[in-house]
Amino acid sequence: MSSSHDQSGGATGKRLAVLALSALGVVYGDIGTSPLYAVKEVFAGNHPIPVTEANVFGALSLFFWALIIVVSVKYVTFIMRADNRGEGGIMALLALALHDAQGKPRQMKLIMIVGILGAAMFYGDGMVTPAISVLSAVEGLEVATPAFKPFVIPVTMVVLFALFFVQRHGTAIVGAAFGPVMLVWFSVLALLGITNIIEHPAILTALNPLYGAEFLLDNKAMALVAMGNVVLAVTGAEALYADMGHFGRKPISRAWFSFVLPALVLNYFGQGALILGNPAEAANPFYHSAPEWALYPLIGLATLATVIASQAVISGAFSVTKQAMQLGFVPRMEVQHTSDREEGQIYLPAVNWGLMLAVMILVLGFKTSNNLAAAYGIAVTGDMVITSILATVVVAKSWKWGWMRASLLFACFLSVELIFLAANILKIPDGGWFPLVAGMGIFILMTTWKRGRQLLSDRLKGERLELSMFLDSLATSMPTRVYGTSVFLNADPKGVPHALLHNLMHNKVLHERVVLLSVQFFDVPYVPDIDRVEVRELKENFWSVTIHYGFKDEPNVPGALDRCAVFGLEFSPLETSYFIGRETLIPRLGSDMAFWREKIFVAMFRNAGSATAFFQIPSNRVVELGTQVVL
């Protein structure tokens, strides 16, 4: 009995170890490459602080306690418990918060605005991460020899183009190597740190939080500038939560406490020890901490690590966009699956090339990692503050802690994050404006799409014909019925689809069997297969079918309709025609939405992906019927 238990425990332990290794590659790439630029920015960035023993000890103490408070306590211990059926990320947290505010329209609207702002900040951060990570790694060539300086930006551009170009092939092949590569990377970080700490072991006393407190009290103005760079050590903390659905909470937390956190702390303190020994090394303490013979292999490894870090951000952008699409915050767009086995491995061409363009503009515009560091941080801290606000709602309501306990807990985190945010506001003139402008642009687009869809729905409802009245009228005046099944996509289950009315008006016929199909998305990641379809038989051989999806489910209408057979509704693919309404929108002055936003919504609506592709309906079985709608 005990033997089988041990074997089971061993198998579980082995699987946990494998998942923890995989998490190293996907989850910790961003935070794991921060040592390339974080310490350098404090002592040699655009707003450097003097290299003194007190400043070095104080800055390192702040680095360490930022990692403990923000990452270890806030994200790993608390935020990762606020999962939506195992899924994490800003969209999952928003769905949870909205669920808790059901029946309170004003509260729901406020939560929605805060959540969309958080998602917009995520995209702003996602533009800067690949640019600063890859550029800071390639800048090692400049450290090796000044002769390579003119090649830094071209090499960075080539690496970034290659990274975005291979996205369409999926990450399955290279993904298998991510974990081992990052295992080597973190091992090298720890080794470099230990080598330099041995020279100045007294640096370890900076673990004492008093050094950080003294630094903040003694250098009030300078300390705020330094805090703007200290936040660079915790960029990537959001990835722990966002990627939780791929690995689970336990492997991610195990990898953090047993390996990632010690490696990062050792490397940061090693860089501090190096600067204490020779202040001139502050120009690039990461690369200067390596022996000369190891410089080129380290540049190669760092470039590989930053590519992996960037890959995690790009994959995250794909995932968040798909979730936002399902929740109705962005228009439909093409989603390609790059793996037959892993549902989460997807590729969105529009997001990929848009992100690549933004990243390359950043590299060409800012030119150095020092300049990019000024743009980095404000989006991250904004996202962290929003996560804390949404989590307060979830903890107070879902966890039933009550507002007092939840607010006290997250007030501790917010006090740190708001200092970070205030420090990063100082960076706005130096480049912090870019992620803010990009994030605000995305926020306007997302809120415009959500509001526009609501406005369109209201207009269509105002013109709708009640389904029950329509079926009653058919009984008295039945048009000609023709062989086969027609499926009409219907956003309003109680109304008659416009496409059905247009078909009847122009063709004067009905199929012998008519199916009115509604697709509903819920604020849960996945809907169980047993709850996928809801079928009701109506009068005159009309059927009402509702398909349910979660925000991470893959919509497939023909596949879902196959499940209707158990309800007595069978479909023959060659005898089924799908009718879809295509609205042409006309903006007007004096509407419920500003005219300029109406124009944006109309443009987004016109360029949205087709329902045919989104719902995986065979295009040769689709009939589109148009109508004009004045907003």
C-alpha positions as CSV (number, residue, x, y, z in Angstrom):
1,M,0.0,0.0,0.0
2,S,2.7,2.5,1.0
3,S,4.8,1.4,-2.0
4,S,2.1,2.4,-4.5
5,H,1.6,5.6,-2.7
6,D,5.3,6.4,-3.0
7,Q,5.3,5.6,-6.7
8,S,2.3,7.9,-7.2
9,G,3.9,10.6,-5.2
10,G,7.1,10.1,-7.3
11,A,5.1,10.4,-10.6
12,T,3.4,13.5,-9.3
13,G,6.7,15.0,-8.2
14,K,8.3,14.2,-11.6
15,R,5.4,15.9,-13.5
16,L,5.7,18.9,-11.2
17,A,9.4,19.1,-12.0
18,V,8.7,18.9,-15.7
19,L,6.0,21.6,-15.5
20,A,8.3,23.8,-13.4
21,L,11.1,23.5,-16.0
22,S,8.6,24.4,-18.8
23,A,7.4,27.4,-16.8
24,L,11.0,28.6,-16.6
25,G,11.0,29.0,-20.4
26,V,7.6,30.6,-20.8
27,V,6.8,32.4,-17.6
28,Y,10.1,33.7,-16.4
29,G,11.8,35.0,-19.6
30,D,10.8,38.6,-19.1
31,I,11.6,39.0,-15.4
32,G,14.7,36.7,-16.0
33,T,16.3,39.1,-18.5
34,S,15.9,42.2,-16.2
35,P,19.5,41.9,-14.9
36,L,20.7,42.9,-18.3
37,Y,19.6,46.5,-17.8
38,A,18.0,47.1,-14.3
39,V,21.1,47.8,-12.2
40,K,22.8,49.6,-15.1
41,E,19.8,52.0,-15.3
42,V,20.1,53.0,-11.6
43,F,23.8,54.0,-11.8
44,A,24.4,54.7,-15.5
45,G,21.0,55.4,-17.0
46,N,19.6,58.7,-18.3
47,H,19.1,59.9,-14.7
48,P,22.0,58.1,-12.8
49,I,22.5,58.3,-9.0
50,P,26.0,58.7,-7.6
51,V,28.0,55.4,-7.1
52,T,28.5,55.4,-3.3
53,E,28.5,52.5,-0.9
54,A,25.3,53.7,0.8
55,N,23.6,54.1,-2.6
56,V,24.7,50.7,-3.8
57,F,23.5,49.0,-0.6
58,G,20.2,51.0,-0.6
59,A,19.4,50.3,-4.3
60,L,20.1,46.5,-3.9
61,S,18.0,46.4,-0.8
62,L,15.1,48.0,-2.8
63,F,15.6,45.5,-5.6
64,F,15.4,42.6,-3.2
65,W,12.3,43.8,-1.3
66,A,10.5,44.7,-4.5
67,L,11.0,41.1,-5.7
68,I,9.7,39.9,-2.3
69,I,6.7,42.2,-1.9
70,V,5.5,42.5,-5.5
71,V,6.3,39.1,-6.9
72,S,6.6,36.6,-4.0
73,V,3.8,38.0,-1.8
74,K,1.4,39.8,-4.1
75,Y,1.5,37.6,-7.3
76,V,2.7,34.2,-6.2
77,T,1.0,34.1,-2.8
78,F,-2.3,36.0,-3.4
79,I,-3.1,37.0,-7.0
80,M,-2.4,33.5,-8.4
81,R,-5.2,32.2,-6.1
82,A,-7.7,34.5,-7.9
83,D,-8.0,32.2,-10.9
84,N,-11.0,31.8,-13.1
85,R,-11.3,28.0,-13.3
86,G,-7.6,27.7,-13.4
87,E,-7.0,30.6,-15.9
88,G,-5.2,33.8,-15.0
89,G,-4.4,37.1,-16.6
90,I,-6.0,40.5,-16.8
91,M,-9.0,39.3,-18.9
92,A,-9.7,36.4,-16.5
93,L,-9.5,38.7,-13.5
94,L,-11.8,41.2,-15.3
95,A,-14.4,38.4,-16.0
96,L,-14.3,37.4,-12.3
97,A,-14.8,41.0,-11.1
98,L,-17.7,41.5,-13.6
99,H,-19.3,38.3,-12.4
100,D,-19.2,39.6,-8.8
101,A,-20.8,42.9,-9.9
102,Q,-23.8,41.3,-11.7
103,G,-26.9,43.4,-11.3
104,K,-25.1,46.6,-10.6
105,P,-24.7,48.5,-13.9
106,R,-22.7,51.4,-12.6
107,Q,-20.2,49.1,-10.8
108,M,-20.0,46.9,-13.8
109,K,-19.2,49.8,-16.1
110,L,-16.5,51.1,-13.8
111,I,-14.9,47.6,-13.5
112,M,-15.1,47.2,-17.3
113,I,-13.3,50.6,-17.9
114,V,-10.6,49.7,-15.3
115,G,-10.1,46.2,-16.9
116,I,-9.9,47.5,-20.5
117,L,-7.4,50.1,-19.3
118,G,-5.3,47.2,-17.8
119,A,-5.4,45.3,-21.0
120,A,-4.4,48.4,-22.9
121,M,-1.4,48.9,-20.6
122,F,-0.5,45.2,-21.2
123,Y,-0.2,45.9,-24.9
124,G,1.8,49.0,-24.2
125,D,4.2,46.9,-22.1
126,G,4.2,44.2,-24.8
127,M,5.6,46.7,-27.3
128,V,8.6,47.8,-25.2
129,T,9.6,44.4,-23.7
130,P,11.0,42.8,-27.0
131,A,12.7,46.0,-27.9
132,I,14.5,46.7,-24.7
133,S,15.3,43.0,-24.0
134,V,16.9,42.1,-27.4
135,L,18.6,45.5,-27.7
136,S,20.2,45.3,-24.2
137,A,21.5,41.8,-25.1
138,V,23.0,42.8,-28.4
139,E,24.6,45.8,-26.8
140,G,27.0,43.3,-25.3
141,L,28.8,43.4,-28.7
142,E,29.6,47.1,-27.9
143,V,31.1,46.0,-24.6
144,A,33.2,43.4,-26.3
145,T,34.7,46.0,-28.7
146,P,33.6,49.5,-29.7
147,A,34.1,48.5,-33.4
148,F,30.8,46.6,-33.2
149,K,28.8,49.7,-32.1
150,P,27.4,50.5,-35.6
151,F,26.1,46.9,-35.9
152,V,24.0,46.9,-32.7
153,I,20.8,48.2,-34.2
154,P,21.0,46.3,-37.5
155,V,21.6,43.0,-35.6
156,T,18.7,43.8,-33.2
157,M,16.4,44.4,-36.1
158,V,17.4,41.1,-37.8
159,V,16.8,39.2,-34.6
160,L,13.4,40.8,-34.0
161,F,12.3,40.3,-37.6
162,A,13.3,36.6,-37.4
163,L,11.4,36.3,-34.1
164,F,8.2,37.7,-35.5
165,F,8.6,35.9,-38.8
166,V,8.7,32.4,-37.2
167,Q,5.5,33.0,-35.2
168,R,3.3,31.7,-38.0
169,H,5.0,28.3,-37.7
170,G,4.1,28.1,-34.0
171,T,6.2,27.7,-30.9
172,A,5.9,24.0,-30.5
173,I,9.3,23.1,-31.9
174,V,11.4,25.8,-30.3
175,G,9.2,25.7,-27.2
176,A,10.7,22.4,-26.2
177,A,14.1,24.1,-25.9
178,F,12.9,27.1,-23.9
179,G,13.0,25.4,-20.5
180,P,16.5,24.0,-20.7
181,V,17.9,27.2,-22.2
182,M,16.4,29.3,-19.4
183,L,17.7,26.7,-16.9
184,V,21.2,27.4,-18.3
185,W,20.5,31.2,-18.2
186,F,19.5,31.3,-14.6
187,S,22.4,29.0,-13.6
188,V,24.8,31.4,-15.4
189,L,23.1,34.4,-13.6
190,A,23.6,32.7,-10.2
191,L,27.2,31.7,-11.1
192,L,28.2,35.3,-12.2
193,G,26.6,36.7,-9.0
194,I,28.4,34.2,-6.7
195,T,31.8,34.9,-8.4
196,N,31.5,38.7,-7.7
197,I,29.9,38.3,-4.2
198,I,33.0,36.3,-3.1
199,E,35.1,39.4,-3.8
200,H,32.8,41.6,-1.6
201,P,30.7,39.3,0.7
202,A,29.6,42.3,2.8
203,I,27.2,43.2,0.0
204,L,24.8,40.5,1.4
205,T,24.0,42.8,4.3
206,A,22.0,44.8,1.8
207,L,19.3,42.1,2.3
208,N,18.4,44.2,5.4
209,P,15.4,46.4,4.5
210,L,16.8,49.2,6.7
211,Y,19.3,50.0,3.9
212,G,16.5,50.6,1.5
213,A,14.5,52.7,4.0
214,E,17.6,54.8,4.8
215,F,18.3,55.4,1.1
216,L,14.7,56.6,0.5
217,L,14.7,58.9,3.6
218,D,18.2,60.4,2.9
219,N,17.8,61.0,-0.8
220,K,14.1,62.0,-1.3
221,A,14.3,63.5,-4.8
222,M,16.9,61.1,-6.1
223,A,15.2,58.1,-4.5
224,L,12.1,58.7,-6.5
225,V,14.2,58.6,-9.7
226,A,15.9,55.4,-8.5
227,M,12.5,53.8,-7.8
228,G,11.6,54.3,-11.4
229,N,14.5,52.0,-12.3
230,V,14.0,49.6,-9.4
231,V,10.6,48.7,-11.0
232,L,12.6,47.2,-13.9
233,A,13.4,44.3,-11.6
234,V,9.8,43.2,-11.3
235,T,8.7,43.7,-15.0
236,G,7.3,40.4,-16.1
237,A,5.5,39.7,-12.8
238,E,2.2,39.8,-14.7
239,A,3.4,36.8,-16.8
240,L,3.3,34.6,-13.7
241,Y,-0.4,35.2,-13.5
242,A,-1.2,35.4,-17.2
243,D,0.4,32.0,-18.0
244,M,-1.0,30.2,-15.0
245,G,-3.5,28.3,-17.1
246,H,-0.7,26.6,-19.1
247,F,1.2,25.2,-16.1
248,G,-0.9,25.7,-12.9
249,R,0.0,27.6,-9.8
250,K,2.2,25.1,-8.0
251,P,4.8,24.6,-10.7
252,I,5.1,28.3,-11.3
253,S,5.5,29.0,-7.5
254,R,7.9,26.1,-7.1
255,A,10.2,27.4,-9.9
256,W,10.1,30.9,-8.5
257,F,11.0,30.1,-4.9
258,S,13.5,27.3,-5.6
259,F,15.4,28.7,-8.5
260,V,14.4,32.0,-10.2
261,L,14.3,34.2,-7.1
262,P,17.7,33.0,-5.7
263,A,19.4,33.3,-9.2
264,L,18.1,36.9,-9.7
265,V,19.0,38.0,-6.1
266,L,22.5,36.5,-6.5
267,N,23.1,38.3,-9.8
268,Y,21.8,41.7,-8.7
269,F,24.0,41.5,-5.6
270,G,26.9,40.3,-7.7
271,Q,26.5,43.4,-9.9
272,G,26.4,45.6,-6.8
273,A,29.6,44.0,-5.5
274,L,31.3,44.6,-8.8
275,I,30.4,48.3,-8.8
276,L,31.6,48.6,-5.2
277,G,35.0,47.3,-6.3
278,N,35.2,49.5,-9.4
279,P,32.6,52.2,-9.9
280,A,33.5,52.5,-13.6
281,E,31.9,49.0,-14.2
282,A,28.5,50.6,-13.6
283,A,28.4,51.5,-17.4
284,N,27.3,47.8,-18.0
285,P,27.7,45.8,-14.8
286,F,26.1,42.7,-16.3
287,Y,28.6,42.1,-19.1
288,H,31.5,43.4,-17.1
289,S,30.8,40.8,-14.4
290,A,31.8,38.1,-16.8
291,P,35.4,37.1,-17.6
292,E,36.7,38.3,-21.0
293,W,36.8,34.8,-22.5
294,A,33.1,34.2,-21.7
295,L,31.8,37.5,-23.2
296,Y,30.8,36.3,-26.6
297,P,29.1,33.0,-25.4
298,L,27.3,35.2,-22.8
299,I,26.1,37.6,-25.5
300,G,24.8,34.6,-27.5
301,L,23.0,33.1,-24.4
302,A,21.6,36.5,-23.4
303,T,20.2,37.1,-27.0
304,L,18.6,33.7,-26.9
305,A,17.1,34.4,-23.4
306,T,15.7,37.7,-24.6
307,V,14.2,36.1,-27.7
308,I,12.5,33.6,-25.3
309,A,11.3,36.5,-23.1
310,S,9.9,38.3,-26.1
311,Q,8.2,35.1,-27.3
312,A,6.4,34.9,-24.0
313,V,5.1,38.5,-24.4
314,I,4.1,37.8,-28.0
315,S,2.2,34.6,-27.1
316,G,0.6,36.6,-24.2
317,A,-0.6,39.2,-26.7
318,F,-2.2,36.5,-28.9
319,S,-3.9,35.0,-25.9
320,V,-5.2,38.2,-24.4
321,T,-6.5,39.4,-27.9
322,K,-8.3,36.1,-28.4
323,Q,-9.9,36.4,-24.9
324,A,-10.8,40.0,-25.5
325,M,-12.4,39.0,-28.8
326,Q,-14.6,36.3,-27.1
327,L,-15.6,38.9,-24.4
328,G,-16.6,41.4,-27.1
329,F,-13.8,44.0,-26.6
330,V,-12.1,43.7,-30.0
331,P,-13.4,42.9,-33.5
332,R,-13.2,39.4,-34.9
333,M,-9.8,38.7,-36.5
334,E,-8.1,35.7,-38.1
335,V,-6.9,33.1,-35.5
336,Q,-4.6,30.3,-36.8
337,H,-3.9,27.2,-34.7
338,T,-0.3,26.2,-34.8
339,S,-0.6,22.9,-32.9
340,D,-2.9,19.9,-33.2
341,R,-2.5,19.0,-29.6
342,E,-2.1,22.3,-27.7
343,E,-5.3,24.4,-28.0
344,G,-3.5,27.5,-26.5
345,Q,-0.9,27.7,-29.2
346,I,-2.4,30.2,-31.6
347,Y,-1.2,32.8,-34.1
348,L,-3.0,36.1,-35.0
349,P,-1.4,37.6,-38.1
350,A,-2.8,41.1,-37.5
351,V,-1.5,41.2,-33.9
352,N,1.9,39.8,-34.9
353,W,2.7,42.2,-37.6
354,G,1.3,45.2,-35.8
355,L,3.4,44.4,-32.7
356,M,6.5,43.9,-34.9
357,L,6.0,47.3,-36.5
358,A,5.6,49.0,-33.1
359,V,8.7,47.2,-31.7
360,M,10.9,48.1,-34.7
361,I,9.8,51.8,-34.5
362,L,10.8,51.8,-30.8
363,V,14.3,50.4,-31.6
364,L,14.9,52.8,-34.4
365,G,13.4,55.8,-32.5
366,F,15.1,55.2,-29.1
367,K,18.3,53.6,-30.3
368,T,19.7,52.4,-26.9
369,S,18.4,50.4,-24.0
370,N,19.1,53.4,-21.8
371,N,16.6,55.5,-23.7
372,L,14.1,52.6,-23.9
373,A,14.3,52.1,-20.1
374,A,12.7,55.5,-19.9
375,A,9.7,54.2,-21.9
376,Y,9.7,51.0,-19.9
377,G,8.0,50.8,-16.5
378,I,5.0,53.1,-16.6
379,A,2.8,50.6,-18.5
380,V,4.0,47.8,-16.2
381,T,3.2,49.7,-13.0
382,G,-0.1,50.9,-14.4
383,D,-1.0,47.3,-15.1
384,M,0.1,46.2,-11.6
385,V,-2.1,49.0,-10.0
386,I,-5.1,47.9,-12.1
387,T,-4.5,44.2,-11.2
388,S,-4.5,45.2,-7.5
389,I,-7.8,47.2,-7.9
390,L,-9.6,44.3,-9.7
391,A,-8.2,41.8,-7.3
392,T,-9.6,43.8,-4.3
393,V,-13.1,43.4,-5.8
394,V,-12.6,39.6,-6.4
395,V,-11.1,39.0,-2.9
396,A,-13.8,41.1,-1.2
397,K,-16.7,39.4,-3.1
398,S,-15.6,36.0,-4.4
399,W,-13.4,35.1,-1.4
400,K,-16.0,36.7,0.9
401,W,-13.2,38.6,2.8
402,G,-15.3,41.7,2.9
403,W,-14.2,45.1,1.7
404,M,-12.3,46.0,4.9
405,R,-9.9,43.0,4.9
406,A,-9.5,43.0,1.1
407,S,-8.8,46.8,1.0
408,L,-6.2,46.5,3.9
409,L,-4.4,43.7,2.1
410,F,-4.1,45.3,-1.3
411,A,-3.5,48.8,0.2
412,C,-0.1,47.4,1.3
413,F,0.7,46.4,-2.3
414,L,-0.8,49.6,-3.8
415,S,1.3,51.8,-1.5
416,V,4.5,50.2,-3.1
417,E,3.0,50.2,-6.6
418,L,1.8,53.8,-6.5
419,I,5.3,54.9,-5.5
420,F,6.6,53.0,-8.6
421,L,3.9,54.7,-10.7
422,A,4.8,58.2,-9.4
423,A,8.5,57.5,-10.1
424,N,7.7,56.4,-13.6
425,I,5.5,59.5,-14.3
426,L,8.9,61.4,-14.1
427,K,9.9,59.3,-17.1
428,I,7.1,60.6,-19.4
429,P,9.1,63.3,-21.1
430,D,12.0,60.9,-21.7
431,G,10.0,58.3,-23.5
432,G,7.3,57.1,-21.0
433,W,4.8,58.9,-23.2
434,F,5.1,56.1,-25.9
435,P,3.4,53.2,-24.0
436,L,0.9,55.7,-22.5
437,V,-0.1,57.0,-26.0
438,A,-0.1,53.4,-27.4
439,G,-2.1,52.2,-24.4
440,M,-4.6,55.1,-24.6
441,G,-5.1,54.4,-28.4
442,I,-5.9,50.8,-27.7
443,F,-8.2,51.8,-24.8
444,I,-10.1,54.1,-27.1
445,L,-10.4,51.4,-29.8
446,M,-11.6,48.7,-27.3
447,T,-14.1,50.9,-25.5
448,T,-15.4,52.2,-28.9
449,W,-15.9,48.7,-30.2
450,K,-17.7,47.6,-27.0
451,R,-20.0,50.7,-27.0
452,G,-20.5,50.5,-30.8
453,R,-21.6,46.9,-30.6
454,Q,-24.1,47.8,-27.8
455,L,-25.4,50.7,-29.9
456,L,-25.8,48.4,-33.0
457,S,-27.6,45.8,-30.9
458,D,-30.0,48.4,-29.6
459,R,-30.7,49.7,-33.1
460,L,-31.4,46.2,-34.4
461,K,-33.6,45.4,-31.4
462,G,-35.6,48.5,-32.0
463,E,-36.4,47.1,-35.5
464,R,-36.9,43.5,-34.4
465,L,-40.0,41.4,-35.0
466,E,-41.0,39.1,-32.1
467,L,-40.3,35.5,-33.0
468,S,-43.6,34.2,-31.4
469,M,-45.7,36.7,-33.5
470,F,-43.8,35.7,-36.7
471,L,-44.4,32.0,-36.1
472,D,-48.1,32.6,-35.5
473,S,-48.3,34.6,-38.8
474,L,-46.7,31.7,-40.7
475,A,-49.6,29.4,-39.6
476,T,-52.1,31.6,-41.4
477,S,-49.9,32.3,-44.5
478,M,-47.2,29.7,-45.1
479,P,-44.7,30.5,-47.9
480,T,-43.4,27.7,-50.2
481,R,-41.1,25.3,-48.3
482,V,-38.1,23.8,-50.1
483,Y,-35.9,20.8,-49.3
484,G,-33.1,21.1,-46.8
485,T,-32.1,22.9,-43.6
486,S,-31.4,26.6,-43.3
487,V,-29.4,27.9,-40.3
488,F,-29.8,31.6,-39.5
489,L,-27.3,33.2,-37.1
490,N,-29.3,35.1,-34.6
491,A,-27.9,37.5,-32.0
492,D,-31.3,37.9,-30.3
493,P,-33.0,34.5,-29.5
494,K,-36.4,36.2,-29.0
495,G,-36.4,38.1,-32.3
496,V,-36.5,37.1,-36.0
497,P,-33.1,37.4,-37.7
498,H,-32.9,40.1,-40.3
499,A,-31.4,37.7,-42.7
500,L,-34.5,35.5,-42.5
501,L,-36.8,38.4,-43.2
502,H,-34.7,39.5,-46.2
503,N,-34.6,36.0,-47.5
504,L,-38.3,35.6,-47.2
505,M,-38.9,39.1,-48.8
506,H,-36.7,38.4,-51.8
507,N,-36.8,34.7,-52.4
508,K,-40.4,34.1,-51.1
509,V,-39.4,30.6,-49.7
510,L,-38.5,28.9,-46.5
511,H,-36.5,25.7,-46.1
512,E,-38.5,22.7,-44.7
513,R,-36.4,23.0,-41.5
514,V,-35.3,26.3,-40.1
515,V,-32.7,26.6,-37.3
516,L,-32.3,29.9,-35.4
517,L,-28.8,29.8,-34.0
518,S,-27.5,32.0,-31.2
519,V,-23.9,31.9,-29.9
520,Q,-23.3,33.0,-26.4
521,F,-19.9,33.7,-24.7
522,F,-19.6,33.5,-20.9
523,D,-17.1,35.0,-18.5
524,V,-15.6,31.6,-17.7
525,P,-12.5,30.1,-19.6
526,Y,-14.2,27.0,-20.8
527,V,-17.8,25.6,-21.0
528,P,-18.1,21.8,-20.4
529,D,-19.1,19.8,-23.5
530,I,-22.2,18.6,-21.7
531,D,-23.4,22.2,-21.6
532,R,-22.3,23.1,-25.1
533,V,-25.7,23.2,-26.8
534,E,-29.3,24.0,-25.8
535,V,-32.0,22.9,-28.2
536,R,-35.7,23.8,-28.3
537,E,-38.3,22.7,-30.9
538,L,-40.6,25.5,-32.0
539,K,-43.7,25.6,-34.2
540,E,-43.7,24.9,-38.0
541,N,-40.5,22.9,-37.9
542,F,-38.5,25.8,-36.6
543,W,-35.8,25.0,-34.0
544,S,-33.9,27.3,-31.6
545,V,-30.3,26.3,-30.9
546,T,-28.0,28.2,-28.5
547,I,-24.3,27.3,-28.4
548,H,-22.3,28.2,-25.3
549,Y,-18.6,29.0,-25.2
550,G,-16.1,30.3,-22.6
551,F,-13.7,33.0,-23.5
552,K,-10.9,30.5,-24.1
553,D,-13.0,28.0,-26.0
554,E,-12.5,27.6,-29.8
555,P,-15.8,28.4,-31.6
556,N,-16.7,25.7,-34.1
557,V,-20.4,25.9,-35.1
558,P,-20.6,22.8,-37.3
559,G,-18.9,20.8,-34.6
560,A,-21.3,22.1,-32.0
561,L,-24.3,21.4,-34.2
562,D,-23.3,17.7,-34.4
563,R,-24.1,17.6,-30.7
564,C,-27.8,18.4,-31.4
565,A,-28.4,14.8,-32.7
566,V,-29.1,13.6,-29.1
567,F,-32.0,16.2,-29.0
568,G,-33.5,14.8,-32.3
569,L,-32.0,17.5,-34.5
570,E,-29.5,16.0,-37.0
571,F,-27.6,17.9,-39.6
572,S,-26.4,16.7,-43.0
573,P,-23.5,19.0,-44.1
574,L,-24.4,18.9,-47.8
575,E,-28.1,19.7,-47.1
576,T,-27.4,22.6,-44.7
577,S,-27.2,26.3,-45.7
578,Y,-26.0,29.0,-43.4
579,F,-27.5,32.5,-43.7
580,I,-25.6,35.4,-42.2
581,G,-26.7,39.0,-42.0
582,R,-24.1,41.6,-43.1
583,E,-24.9,45.1,-41.8
584,T,-23.6,48.3,-43.6
585,L,-23.3,50.9,-40.9
586,I,-24.0,54.6,-41.5
587,P,-22.8,57.1,-38.8
588,R,-25.0,60.0,-37.9
589,L,-24.7,63.2,-35.9
590,G,-26.6,63.4,-32.6
591,S,-26.3,59.7,-31.9
592,D,-25.6,58.2,-28.4
593,M,-21.9,58.0,-29.3
594,A,-19.6,60.9,-30.4
595,F,-19.5,61.2,-34.2
596,W,-15.7,60.7,-34.4
597,R,-16.1,57.5,-32.4
598,E,-18.9,56.3,-34.7
599,K,-16.5,56.8,-37.6
600,I,-13.9,54.7,-35.9
601,F,-16.4,52.0,-35.0
602,V,-17.7,51.9,-38.6
603,A,-14.1,51.5,-39.9
604,M,-13.4,48.7,-37.3
605,F,-16.7,47.0,-38.2
606,R,-15.9,47.1,-41.9
607,N,-12.5,45.5,-41.4
608,A,-13.5,42.9,-38.8
609,G,-13.0,39.3,-39.7
610,S,-16.0,37.4,-41.1
611,A,-18.3,35.4,-38.9
612,T,-17.8,32.5,-41.4
613,A,-14.1,32.1,-40.6
614,F,-14.5,32.9,-36.9
615,F,-17.2,30.2,-36.4
616,Q,-15.4,27.8,-38.8
617,I,-18.5,27.5,-41.0
618,P,-17.8,26.0,-44.5
619,S,-17.6,29.1,-46.8
620,N,-19.3,27.2,-49.7
621,R,-22.4,26.7,-47.5
622,V,-22.8,30.4,-46.6
623,V,-25.3,32.9,-48.0
624,E,-24.8,36.6,-46.8
625,L,-27.7,39.0,-46.9
626,G,-27.0,42.7,-46.4
627,T,-28.9,45.5,-44.6
628,Q,-28.2,49.1,-43.8
629,V,-28.3,50.4,-40.2
630,V,-28.1,54.0,-39.2
631,L,-26.3,54.3,-35.8
